[in-house]
Amino acid sequence: MTNDSRETRAVEIKICGITNCDDARDAIECGAHALGFNLFAGSKRFVELERAAEWIAELPPGVGKVAVMVNPTLDEAMNAAETGLFDSLQLHGDETPGFCRKLAGAGVRFTKALAMTDENSADQPIDFSTKSILLDSGTSAGFGGSGRVFPWSLARRFIELRPEFRVI
């Protein structure tokens, strides 16, 4: 993760929707580089932070731990960041550029998810105060994790148009 060159960077694997310690350890054993913990109560893979904090804290170092959030308040995002459990946040909702600027100004590491729904999606303005962007299948069914096949041609277009971003 130290080399940001697209030509030499290896593929990294992040498994999202981890809800228990056994699944987290299995994902790590299978080679996951990062794990996502869904703190959005509207998700079927929601984990209550107070109940999961102990086993998340016991996971081995070297594996990224990401708090996946949807439209959190600034206090909720800051609280998740300040727990020390997570290496970064993943903002998967309709967070505004102003909200993201506040997080960045507070030194919070985060990735902003963008829905890729059609050819125009790659052209959308990006002003989220982060160089880390997650491209996701856009659906009316909810925020990410739909199981729908991602439109890979849109990812290629986004990367070609915006080489300055680290794209997940």
Secondary structure as the mmCIF struct_conf table of DSSP 4:
data_model
#
loop_
_struct_conf.conf_type_id
_struct_conf.id
_struct_conf.beg_label_comp_id
_struct_conf.beg_label_asym_id
_struct_conf.beg_label_seq_id
_struct_conf.end_label_comp_id
_struct_conf.end_label_asym_id
_struct_conf.end_label_seq_id
TURN_TY1_P TURN_TY1_P1 ARG A 6 THR A 8
HELX_LH_PP_P HELX_LH_PP_P1 ARG A 9 VAL A 11
STRN STRN1 LYS A 14 ILE A 15
BEND BEND1 ASN A 20 ASN A 20
HELX_RH_AL_P HELX_RH_AL_P1 CYS A 21 GLU A 29
TURN_TY1_P TURN_TY1_P2 CYS A 30 GLY A 31
BEND BEND2 HIS A 33 HIS A 33
STRN STRN2 ALA A 34 ASN A 38
TURN_TY1_P TURN_TY1_P3 ALA A 41 GLY A 42
BEND BEND3 SER A 43 SER A 43
TURN_TY1_P TURN_TY1_P4 LYS A 44 ARG A 45
STRN STRN3 PHE A 46 PHE A 46
HELX_RH_AL_P HELX_RH_AL_P2 LEU A 49 ALA A 57
TURN_TY1_P TURN_TY1_P5 GLU A 58 GLU A 58
BEND BEND4 LEU A 59 LEU A 59
HELX_LH_PP_P HELX_LH_PP_P2 PRO A 60 PRO A 60
TURN_TY1_P TURN_TY1_P6 PRO A 61 GLY A 62
BEND BEND5 VAL A 63 VAL A 63
STRN STRN4 GLY A 64 MET A 69
BEND BEND6 VAL A 70 ASN A 71
HELX_RH_AL_P HELX_RH_AL_P3 LEU A 74 GLU A 82
TURN_TY1_P TURN_TY1_P7 THR A 83 THR A 83
BEND BEND7 GLY A 84 LEU A 85
BEND BEND8 ASP A 87 ASP A 87
STRN STRN5 SER A 88 LEU A 91
BEND BEND9 GLY A 93 GLY A 93
HELX_RH_AL_P HELX_RH_AL_P4 PRO A 97 GLY A 105
TURN_TY1_P TURN_TY1_P8 ALA A 106 GLY A 107
STRN STRN6 PHE A 110 MET A 116
BEND BEND10 ASP A 118 ASP A 118
HELX_RH_3T_P HELX_RH_3T_P1 GLU A 119 ASP A 123
BEND BEND11 GLN A 124 GLN A 124
BEND BEND12 PHE A 128 SER A 129
BEND BEND13 LYS A 131 LYS A 131
STRN STRN7 SER A 132 SER A 137
STRN STRN8 THR A 139 THR A 139
TURN_TY1_P TURN_TY1_P9 SER A 140 ALA A 141
STRN STRN9 GLY A 142 GLY A 142
BEND BEND14 PHE A 143 GLY A 144
HELX_LH_PP_P HELX_LH_PP_P3 ARG A 148 PHE A 150
HELX_RH_AL_P HELX_RH_AL_P5 TRP A 152 LEU A 161
TURN_TY1_P TURN_TY1_P10 PRO A 163 GLU A 164
BEND BEND15 PHE A 165 PHE A 165
STRN STRN10 ARG A 166 VAL A 167
#
